[in-house]
Amino acid sequence: MGRFDQNGKKRLKLKAGFETAFEKKLTAKMNTCNHAFLIDDDEMTNMINAQVIHLSQFATKVSTFNSAGEALANLIEIEKSEMNQFPAFIFLDIAMPGMDGWEFLDVLIKLPESILQKCNVVMVTSSINLFDIKKAKRYSVVKDYIIKPMDSKMLTALSSVKHEHFSISQSAVNAI
């Protein structure tokens, strides 16, 4: 067996190390967007997802919100004064107290079309409910549906595809 024990422990460690190096190569110069929003009522989820986005170099700036209403107010302010700061990606949870993800989308789609064309919403949720997936697909601004947790491979997939139409991440397909 040489360098590997009978359980393959060293082999697994080497493989994991290889995957990390491979992922770093894939994401080394990603910087897909200038600004991304994370909207989730769970502060820990926002913290972890922000870290994944930073480490993957997916976005230059990440703004996190624990409430959809707060995020929406921020979007409206950006729309009025700093369009260059409007987020290219909005990562949105569905189930939140107060305004949920669906209510957020209902308000978002009323913004001018010129703004919506610059915006990609990605549902990041624990819901594997087919009804939720079909409902998300009805919103033209929703470009992808990701089952939590978010990881760098998902971001790599997002950055490598021009999102003109709805897609479902592999994690969502596997969960169904």
Buried (B, 14 or more C-beta within 10 A) or exposed (E): EEEEEEEEEEEEEEEEEEEEEEBEEBBEEBEBBBBBBBBBBBEEBBEBBBEBBEEBBBBEEBBBBBBBBEBBEBBEEBBEEEEEBBBBBBBBBBEBEEBBBBBBBEBBBEBEEEBBEEBBBBBBBBBBEEEBBEBBBEBBBBBBBBBBEBBBBBBBBBBEEEBEEBBBBEBBEEBE
